[in-house]
């Protein structure tokens, strides 16, 4: 797997959030959508996650 992609379990560990939280935020439109890697596999671009983290930080500083 390309190093710039995070699988769901890696994402959960990195962000310290649950699977249900990830999917809830995705359905609200507040979290990046994954890219399809296969029939039953998805991953998130590291760059999308880093941007999301930066945006979250900026929102808290306002």
N, C-alpha and C positions, 0 to 999 in steps of 0.2 A: 504494500500500500504506500502511496506517496506520502512523504512526511508532512505535507501541508494539509492533510485531511485528518479529521478527528472522528472516530467512531463514537457512538452514543455513550458507551461505558467510559471512554476516555474523557468525553465532554462532561459527564456527570462528576467524575473524579476531579477534573481541572476546576470546574465551577462550583463544586460542592452543592449541586442541586439535583433533585430527583428527575427521573424520566417523565413523570406526570407533570412536573413544573415546566420542563422543556417543551412538551407538547401543548400545554395550556398556553404558554407564552407565544408559541408558534401560531396557535389558532386565534390569538388576540392580535397577531401581527406585530408583536414586540420582540420577536426573536428570529434570527435568520433561519430560512428554510434549508433543509439538507439537500444534497445532490444525490441522485440515485446512482449506486455503484453496481447494482445487480438486481436480480429479481426481488430479493428480500433484504438487500443491504443498502444502507444510506451512510453518508458521512457529511461533515460540515467542514467547509474551508476554514483553515486557521485564520486567514485574513478577515473573513466575515465575523468570526468570533472576537478577534482582537478589536475590530471596529465597533462591534456591539459593546464590548467592555469599555472602550474609550467613550462612547456615547453615553453609557450609563453613568460613568464617572463625571462627565460634563454636566449631565442633568442634575446630579446631586450637588454640584458646586454652584448651581444657579440660585 
